[in-house]
Amino acid sequence: MTKIHITMSGSPGAEFSAEWRITHNDETIEHPETRGTVPAEFTFEGSTLVGTVKLLSDDERLEVDIVKGSNRSRSSTQGKGGTLTVMVR
């Protein structure tokens, strides 16, 4: 299995919700985060990560940085309701 590390940054104190789906050997496990606060970090093990992240705070910025091995994915959104869908294989 490979480690998948997620770093949530942006406006300190910004609130978000996230739904992480980690797949390994055809088994998918869901990890809901109903109300997180920036900064935050998550580490999972698996072959594929699919995530949906929604910014819950007004006038805030959210940045999502995902690292799996030598692969890196970066996304950002701004403003309440901004939603990101991310995937790393």
C-alpha positions in Angstrom: 0.0 0.0 0.0 1.0 3.6 -0.6 0.6 6.5 1.7 -1.6 9.3 0.6 -1.0 12.6 2.5 -3.5 15.5 2.4 -2.7 19.0 3.7 -5.5 21.5 4.0 -4.4 25.1 4.2 -5.6 28.6 3.2 -7.3 31.0 5.5 -6.6 30.0 9.1 -9.8 28.9 10.8 -11.7 28.3 7.6 -14.3 25.5 8.0 -14.8 22.7 5.5 -16.4 19.4 5.0 -14.8 16.5 3.2 -15.7 13.0 2.0 -12.6 10.9 1.3 -12.9 7.5 -0.5 -9.8 5.3 -0.4 -9.6 2.2 -2.6 -7.1 -0.6 -2.3 -7.5 -4.1 -3.8 -11.0 -3.3 -5.0 -12.2 -2.4 -1.5 -13.3 1.2 -0.9 -13.5 2.8 2.6 -15.2 6.1 3.1 -13.8 8.7 5.6 -16.2 11.6 6.2 -15.0 14.8 7.8 -18.2 16.7 8.6 -16.6 19.8 9.9 -12.9 20.4 9.8 -10.9 23.6 10.3 -7.8 24.9 8.5 -5.0 23.9 9.0 -5.6 20.1 8.9 -3.8 17.0 7.7 -4.9 13.5 6.9 -2.9 10.4 6.0 -4.4 7.3 4.4 -3.1 4.2 2.8 -4.4 2.9 -0.5 -4.0 2.9 -4.2 -6.7 5.5 -5.2 -8.2 8.5 -3.4 -11.3 10.3 -4.5 -12.4 13.3 -2.5 -15.0 16.0 -2.4 -14.2 19.1 -0.3 -16.6 21.9 0.4 -15.7 25.3 1.9 -18.2 26.2 4.6 -16.9 29.7 5.5 -17.6 33.1 3.9 -14.8 35.1 2.4 -12.2 32.4 3.1 -9.7 30.5 0.9 -9.1 26.7 1.0 -6.1 24.9 -0.6 -5.9 21.1 -0.8 -2.5 19.5 -1.4 -2.4 15.8 -1.9 0.9 13.7 -2.2 1.1 10.1 -3.2 4.6 8.8 -3.9 6.1 11.2 -6.4 2.6 12.5 -7.6 1.2 15.7 -6.3 -2.2 17.3 -6.8 -3.0 20.9 -5.7 -6.4 22.6 -5.9 -8.0 25.6 -4.3 -11.3 27.4 -4.0 -12.6 30.6 -2.4 -16.0 31.6 -1.0 -18.7 29.8 0.9 -20.0 26.7 -1.0 -16.8 26.4 -3.2 -16.4 22.7 -3.9 -13.4 20.7 -5.1 -13.4 17.2 -6.4 -10.0 15.6 -6.4 -8.6 12.2 -7.5 -5.2 10.6 -7.1 -4.2 7.2 -8.4 
